[in-house]
Amino acid sequence: MKTFTFILCMAILPLFTMAQTKSFHDFTVKAMDGTDFNLSSLKGKKVLVVNTASKCGLTPQYEKLQLLFEKYGGDKFTIIAFPANNFNGQEPGTNEEIMEFCTLNYNVTFPVMSKISVKGDDMDALYKWLTQKSENGQADAEVQWNFQKFMIDENGNWVDFVAPKESPLSDKIVQWIEGKKN
């Protein structure tokens, strides 16, 4: 009987270890043009995910995000922006208007996805994963305002988040990109 129990436990144990949380790379989002963008295409890169808005007091952070992208963007790092209209209607535009605003005012060249909801009953599945420990396996991090930043490692694991008012050029973000400990 002990042998049978041992064999049964050994057969069932792998099933429990396979039930891990999802990875960032498991999601597909919509690009600005409405096509699917598989986040698995970012395997091997650190990713800074930011919810953005065009009519917010923090909107000038686009400039610093672009500087960060110009310095570090490439094979090892990228930024993905998700415009959202969840805070005082500060992102009312269409996808086309948002992209035009980003390009004309801040010369944004990092990926900007289609507008989504980052809070509330209609929250996008990716943002559920980013904000809920039960989804990401690391921490709860409710989106406080526009320009909250989430750090994702090369393997698609949730690392940490940075509050909206903190600069994209903060030591915390730069040291993480460079692989230095805070």
Secondary structure, DSSP 8 states (H G I E B T S, - for coil): -HHHHHHHHHHHHHHHHH-----GGG-EEEBTTS-EEEGGGGTTSEEEEEEE-TTSTTTTHHHHHHHHHHHH-SSSEEEEEEEB--STT---S-HHHHHHHHHHHH---S-BB--B--SSTT--HHHHHHH-HHHHSS------STT-EEEE-TTS-EEEEE-TTS-TT-HHHHHHHHT---
